[in-house]
Amino acid sequence: MSRFLLIVRRDLRIAFRQGGDSSMAVVFFVLAVVLFPLGVGPEANVLARISSGVIWVTALLATMLSLELLFQADYEDGSLELLALAPLPLETVVLAKCLANWLLIGLPLLVAAPLLAVLLHMSAAGFATLALAMALGTPTLILIGALGAALTVGARRGGVLLSLLVLPLFVPVLIFGVAAVDHAIAGLEARPLLLALAGLLLAALALTPWASAAALRQALE
Amino acid sequence: MKRVMHRFATPAQFLRLSAAILPWSAGLTVVLFAVGLYLALIGSPPDYQQGESVRIMYVHVPAAWMAVFVYAVMAAASAVALIWRHPLAYVAARASAPIGACFTFIALATGSLWGKPMWGAWWVWDARLTSVLILFFLYLGYIALMNAFEDQTRGERAAAILALAGAVNLPIIHWSVEWWNTLHQPASMARLGGPTIHGSLLAPLMVMALAFGAYFVTVLLLRIRSELVARKVRAIRLVRVQAAEEARLTRQARHAEA
C-alpha cells in the first residue's frame, strides 16, 4: 500500500513541478464548451437541451488528450522499466498512475463541470446528478484511456491513433452519463443510470489494469 | 491441445494444407455466389411491403453477420496468439482484420442504400446502425495500431491486446447503444419461436450467408499464405543485406591491413 501511495505521490509531484501541463486538460474542457454557444447560437433553450451532451463529449475529449503521454515520459527515460522490475505488480502501478491522473485531470473536470452547466443554462435539477455522474464516469474514462496509452507507448503518431483506439470504448460511459443527467433534468429517476455508471467503473477497475499491464510488458520486451 | 496445434499449425504445414483447401473453398464460393445471387436477384419474389428493395437485404444481412463473426475470429486468434505465442495465430488475426472491416463497410453502405427508400434518410441514428459503425471504428483502430510500430511483432502484440479489449467491450457497447435508441426493426432471425421471415426469402438469404462464409475462408487463407511468403522474402532480404554488410566489412579490414 505504501508503495502504491509512493507512486501516486511521485506522479503528483512530477506534475506539480512541471506546472501547467495537467491544468491544460481543464482549460481545453472550458474552452471547447465555450465554443459551442458561439457555434450553435445563444438561445437559452437550445443550449439547455444540448448542455449535458456537450459537457460529456468535451470531458471525453479532454481526458483522452491528457492521457496521451501517461506512460510516454516514463518509457523514454527508462523509469517504466524500473517500475516493471519493482516488487509491486505492474497492474498496481497502472492503478496508481490512474489514481494520480484522476486527481490531476478528473477532479478539475469535476469541479469545472457545474460551472459550465450554468453557462449552458442547464436546469439546476441536473447539477447534483452531473457532478455525481462525472465522479463515477471520469475514473472509467481514465482507466480505459490508460489502456490506450499503454498500447501506443512508442508508436508513431500516437495522438491520433489513441483517439481511434479509445473513443469507441468510451461510448457506454458517454451514453449512461448523458442519460443520467437528462433523466434528472426531466424529473425522472436517475439512480439506475448512476448504478450502471458505477458498474462500468467497477468492471473497468477489475479488467483494464490487467490489459494495460500486459500492453506495457510487451512494450518493454 | 498444444501438441495438436503445434503439429498442424506450423507455417510449412499450413502452406501445404491451405494449398489443398483453397481450390475447393474458392470453387464453393463461386458456386454459392452464383446460386445465391440468382435466387436473391431473380428467383425470389419482391416483398409485399418493401418491393424490390428487399433484395438489398440479401447482401446487407450476411455482411453484417460476417462483420461480427470476423471480429470473433480475430479476437479468438489474438487470444491464441497471446496465450501460446503462436506465430500463425498472429498472422491469422492480422489477415482477418481488413476483411472484417470490408464486411462492416459493406453492411453500412448497403444499409444506407436500403434506408433511403425505406426510412427516407441515408442515415438514421438507430441502435444497430450505430453499433455497427462503432464496430467499424474498432476495426480501423486495430489496423492502425497494427501498423503503428517500426517493429512488426510489437504492433501485432499490441493489436492482439486491443482486439481482446474490444471483444470484452463490444457487448457492453452494443447493449448500451441498444438501450440508447431502438428504431430499427427488431431482429427477425434469431428469435424465440422461429424466424419470422418467409421461406421464399429465407432460402436465398441462407445461401448468400454461406457464400459470404466461403468467401471469407478463401480470402483469409490467401491472405495468410501471402503474408507468410512476404515474411520469408523479408527474412531472405535481411540475410542478404547482412551478408553483404559483413563482406564489405571484411574487405575494408583487409584493405586496412594492406
HADDOCK unambig.tbl for C-alpha pairs under 7 A between the chains (distance, minus, plus):
assign (segid A and resid 151 and name CA) (segid B and resid 158 and name CA) 5.56 0.50 0.50
assign (segid A and resid 155 and name CA) (segid B and resid 148 and name CA) 5.40 0.50 0.50
assign (segid A and resid 155 and name CA) (segid B and resid 149 and name CA) 5.15 0.50 0.50
assign (segid A and resid 156 and name CA) (segid B and resid 148 and name CA) 5.45 0.50 0.50
assign (segid A and resid 156 and name CA) (segid B and resid 149 and name CA) 6.18 0.50 0.50
assign (segid A and resid 161 and name CA) (segid B and resid 144 and name CA) 6.86 0.50 0.50
assign (segid A and resid 161 and name CA) (segid B and resid 145 and name CA) 6.96 0.50 0.50
assign (segid A and resid 164 and name CA) (segid B and resid 137 and name CA) 6.96 0.50 0.50
assign (segid A and resid 164 and name CA) (segid B and resid 141 and name CA) 5.18 0.50 0.50
assign (segid A and resid 165 and name CA) (segid B and resid 138 and name CA) 6.89 0.50 0.50
assign (segid A and resid 165 and name CA) (segid B and resid 141 and name CA) 4.97 0.50 0.50
assign (segid A and resid 168 and name CA) (segid B and resid 134 and name CA) 5.92 0.50 0.50
assign (segid A and resid 168 and name CA) (segid B and resid 137 and name CA) 6.77 0.50 0.50
assign (segid A and resid 168 and name CA) (segid B and resid 138 and name CA) 6.67 0.50 0.50
assign (segid A and resid 169 and name CA) (segid B and resid 169 and name CA) 6.73 0.50 0.50
assign (segid A and resid 171 and name CA) (segid B and resid 173 and name CA) 6.50 0.50 0.50
assign (segid A and resid 172 and name CA) (segid B and resid 172 and name CA) 6.93 0.50 0.50
assign (segid A and resid 172 and name CA) (segid B and resid 173 and name CA) 5.55 0.50 0.50
assign (segid A and resid 172 and name CA) (segid B and resid 176 and name CA) 5.64 0.50 0.50
assign (segid A and resid 175 and name CA) (segid B and resid 176 and name CA) 6.92 0.50 0.50
assign (segid A and resid 175 and name CA) (segid B and resid 180 and name CA) 6.83 0.50 0.50
assign (segid A and resid 211 and name CA) (segid B and resid 161 and name CA) 6.78 0.50 0.50
assign (segid A and resid 215 and name CA) (segid B and resid 158 and name CA) 6.09 0.50 0.50
assign (segid A and resid 215 and name CA) (segid B and resid 161 and name CA) 6.82 0.50 0.50
assign (segid A and resid 219 and name CA) (segid B and resid 154 and name CA) 6.93 0.50 0.50
